């Protein structure tokens, strides 16, 4: 397999896994998610563009900033199938409602949403909407969304590499081993996307994302002994919110 085909298949694999976008059937030739996870920021770019287009179309027809921001969020949520939002709510319910490691994992596996999960999901949507609704226009919304969605997904590889799976079965135990090179490429792509906010804001966002990463990694290790797909989703939500908050300062 030549390099260009490998890149194409890795991007497609991440799009299939992290979104609900209709894609043609592709032969991944036994490529695992661990091999392709470097392309997660590219998925973020696609999702961000969809959200920015929804905002721009709404603004073009005279829709106010608040509803336009809500439509942008709706477009991105539909595109991803609430994948990361589901992870955030499961983590909130599990970590908030379980006393033992086993009970936390059991709650996280339950498809029902509890009070902790509902509150976390509501706050996530509220913060993201409030930032987007206060930005000056479609150009600023595009810059904020590209930075936030690419950078928040760039930490997936490092997170999955630095923590063991918390379960013996399930997604986290079957994705494979992420190499240091794969994790580094992903981080580099995420850092590059932050330049949409300006150099100073990009540095601030990198520091903030690094602190969130280290704190959440330690928290997951203490709570459940490793990573799960839900934990990766929650990390994405924390990262997206953090970058959007930086954008609210740098782009306003």
N, C-alpha and C positions, 0 to 999 in steps of 0.2 A: 504494500500500500504506500503510495507516495505521500509526501508531506501535506500537499494541498487537500488530498482526499481525507487524510486523517483529521485535519483542522475542520473541514466541512462536517464530517461525521461527529466530531466532538461537540461542535456547536449545535448540530441537529439533536444529538442525544440530550444535551442540557435543555434545549427548547421542549423536547418531548416530556422530559421529566418535570421541569419547573413551570410549565405553562399548560394551558388547555387549547392552544392554537392549533388549528387544523393543518397537519403536515402530511406529505406523502409518505408511504411506507419506505423505510430506509434500512438497508442492511448495515448494521453497526459492526459486523465482523468481530464479535466478542469483545468490543470495547466496553469497559465498565465505567460507571459513573466516576469512580476514583480517578480514572485516566482523563476524563473529560471535564472535570470540575473546574479546571482553569478557565473554561468558557462561561462560567456562571455570570461574570460581569457583562458579557455580551447579551445574555438573556435580559439582564437589567436594562441594557440600552434599548432593546426591543420594547420592553414593557414601558419604559419611560417615554419613548416616542409615541406609543399608542395613547398614553395619558395626555401628553402634550398636544397631540392632534385633536383629541376630544375637547380639551380646553380651548384651543384656538378656533375650532369650528363653532363652539358655543359663543365665544367672544365675538366672532365675526357676525353672528346673527343678533348681537346686542344683549346676550344673556349677561346678567351681573356676575361679578367675580365669585361670589359665594356659591351660587348654583353651578357655575362653570367648574369650580374646583371640585364640587361634589361629583359632577359628571366625569371629570378626569379620574378621580378615585374609583368610580364605578367601572370605568373602562379597564383600569389596571387590575381591579379585583376579578372582573370577569375573565381577563386574559390569564391570570394565574390560578383561577379556581379557588381563591382564598387559601392557598396552600400555606403561606407563611403566617397569615392571621390565625389559621387553625392551630399551628404550632404554638403561637403566643398564648392563645386561650388554654390549650392543654397544659402548657408549662405552668401557667398561673394557677390553674386548678390543682395540678399535681403537687407543685411545690407548696402551695398555700393550704391545701386540704389534707395532705398525707403526713403521717408522723414517721413512718418507716420508709426505707428505700423501696421495698416491695410494694407498699401501699401507694407511694407516689407514682411508680411506674404503672400500677393497675389503674389509677385514676386517669393518667395521661392516655392510656389505651382506650378508655371509655369514650364513646362518640358523643355522649351528652356533655353539655356545657353548664358549668356551675357559676356561682356568684363571682368568684375570683376571675374566671375566664371571661365572663361577660364584661366585668369592669375593665379588665386589661384591654379587651378588644375595643370597647367604647372609647377609652382614653387614647388608644393608638389612632383610631379614625379621627377623633376630635382634634388631636394635635396636628396630624398631617393636613387635615382640611383647613385648619386655621392658618397654617403657614401658606398654603397654596392660595387661599382666598385673599391674602394680604400682599402678595407679590404684584409688581406693577403691570405685568402683562404677559402675553404668550411666550415672549423671548426669555423672560426671567423664569417662568414656570418650566420651560424646556431645560434650561441650565440647571435648575434645582433638582428636577426629576432625574436627569441623566446622572448627576453627581450622586444623588442619594441611592438610586437603584443599582447603579454599577458598584459603588463602593461598599454598600451593605451586603452585597453578594460575594464580594471579593474575599471575605474572611472565611467562607465555607471550607476551602481546602485546608487552611491552617487549623481551623477548629476540629475538623474530622481527623487530621493528622496527629494533633497534640493530645487528644483524648481517646481512650479506648471506647468501644461500644458499651452502652449501659445494659444492653440485652444480648442474650445469646442467639436470638432470632430477630426477625423484623428487618427493616430497611437498613438501619445503622450497622448491622452485622454482615450485610451482604454487598455493600458498595465497593469493597476492596480497600487496599491501602493507598493512601494519597502520598505521592512522592514529594520530596522537598522542592524539586523543580516545578512541579505542577502548582503547588501552593504559592510559590514565589511569583510565578507568571500571573496568577490570579490577583495577587496583591498589587502587582505593578500596574495591571490594567485598571484596578479600582482607584489607585492613587492618581493615575493619569486623568481619569474622569473627574476627579475633584478639582482639577484646574479650571473647570467651567465656573467655579466660584471665585477665581482669582487666587494668586499664589499665597497670600496671607491667610485667607479663609481655608485654602486647601491644607496648609500646615496645621491650622487649628483643628480641622476636621480629622486629620490623621491622628493627632494626639488624643482627641476625644474618642475616636473609634478604637484606638489601642487600649485606652483605659477600660472601655466597655468590654472589649474582648477579654482582657486579662481578668477582670472582675467576674464576668459571666462564666468563663472557663473554670475558675476556682469554685464558683457557686455550684455549677453542674457536678464537678468532682465531689464536692461535699454532700450534695443532695442525693445524687443517683449513681455516682461513681463513674461517670463517663458521658458520652454523647448519645443523642437520639435524633431522629429526623425532626421531632417537635422542637428540640433544643436548637437545632440549626435554624429552624423557622423563626423562633423567638429572637435569636441573635440578629437575623436579618431585620426584623421589625425594630429592634433597638437601634441598629445602625442607621436604618432609613430615617427614623425620627431624629437622631442626633445630627445627621447631615442636613436635614431640612431645617433644623433649628439654626445651624450655622448659616445656611442660605438665607434665612429670614433676617439675619444681620447684614450679611455681605451684599445681598441683592436688593435690599429695600431702599 
